[in-house]
């Protein structure tokens, strides 16, 4: 059986790798900050000293890092001593354009690639119920699928190279809009003197209802801004949305508005807060449109 | 038992009145266009010739009309020959400020009033599963509650005079935002060459999910712009949202954006289309931000 590797022991990657281990699959892991591999090492994972070593030892390598440039840097090292045909599956959310380029570059070097961004959040990673949007060749995706199934409830091919990232952009556009709808509505409710708990409860059960109302509503009531998904990370994703929208000439005025509002929060030093903290900006500080 | 009356046999009012009748409650109805009372008349409702007659015959009167000025005009006629203490319950979505004024004016004339806007849409009215946001005195609301229960799944007092309308505004702010999130996301998906049915299905099941995705998504796939809830009607509500937000100094930048986009559609002659037709504007025609 092919040796599996996993790069990136972050909020998402660590529990995903853990699910692979729990399934009894031998695993080699790597993280830039080695400390973060400790838990998985104690649970039986081998820890590679370098990315090149991991790439050399593994035939199927998953990445879950952050930005486009992180993926590129990791792949440059991973491919250094990797065997021809090694399959790299990238769970990071990066630029769709860059994902297409990476597909082409790796193919030219004799490797294989799937862009496979995930959705479902840190909770989805912990319980192993992520959704994976896969872009690439059907047979290649099928090869990675049994391993991904250890941490996913749904794995779908959505098209060729880059399509996974494009679907993730569509997802993030909707997530950003739902966030604004939630925060703007509850901020109005509070300013209008309504009971916030009653408002969240009543609105969540009707035509205004959303995953955001269900999951972020309670955080807003508790004023709990610990991420979860930080404003910095959402802005990273929305930047890729803007780039992708410009490429296909799509109008995303709501997404641009959400970006502008979140940038205001970063400027005020709140980039590491959870995205639902957008409520604060609208409810307490006001916002000059 | 007090005689019940119902004014306004529109898309919402007609099925609501029908549920009262179906519960075996004697009912007097009125509609400006008399033709629309025909079905209920055949099912046993008495039809009043004028609003003054209905107000004279009934001790508990429900209204479900359109704008603030419609409610005011109806009440002016309804109260002409009405007995002291008559209770008027307004299910229309109108200005919260006007609702407070109506509370005061009717009280000064010896009548009683509840602002009681509804949510749940035409489908909710048909199956008798509306949610009612009530503003007014608890004892007065309690008096109307058994009758409202015939067409509602949930009836809650949310505060004093005008609070029902303020809660409806919070609801419409969230509904507008969810609409934009849905339309912008699917319009991007289409332009990005993704399969629209797969996109709707995948996104609806995750963190982007919403009532709008579930209920309007299929209409977008079918390009079915028959209302439901028309752009004209949503703009009416969003206008009241803007007025209410200005009063309490709430920031609603997303709502203002939705209004602007929907106004563009009205200018293009599509005011009677369903609100989900916002997808068309974003997907096919583009929008210069």
Interface residues (C-beta under 8 A of the other chain):
Chain A: X96 X119 X120 X121 X131 X133 X154 X156 X158 X159 X163 X166 X167 X169 X170 X171 X172 X173 X174 X175 X176 X177 X178 X180 X181 X182 X184 X185 X186 X187 X188 X189 X191 X192 X193 X194 X195 X198 X199 X202 X203 X205 X206 X207 X208 X209 X210 X211 X212 X213 X215 X241 X244 X245 X248 X249 X250 X251 X252 X253 X254 X255 X256 X257 X261 X282 X283 X286 X287 X288 X289
Chain B: X96 X119 X120 X121 X131 X133 X154 X156 X158 X159 X163 X166 X167 X169 X170 X171 X172 X173 X174 X175 X176 X177 X178 X180 X181 X182 X184 X185 X186 X187 X188 X189 X191 X192 X193 X194 X195 X198 X199 X202 X203 X205 X206 X207 X208 X209 X210 X211 X212 X213 X215 X241 X244 X245 X248 X249 X250 X251 X252 X253 X254 X255 X256 X257 X261 X282 X283 X286 X287 X288 X289
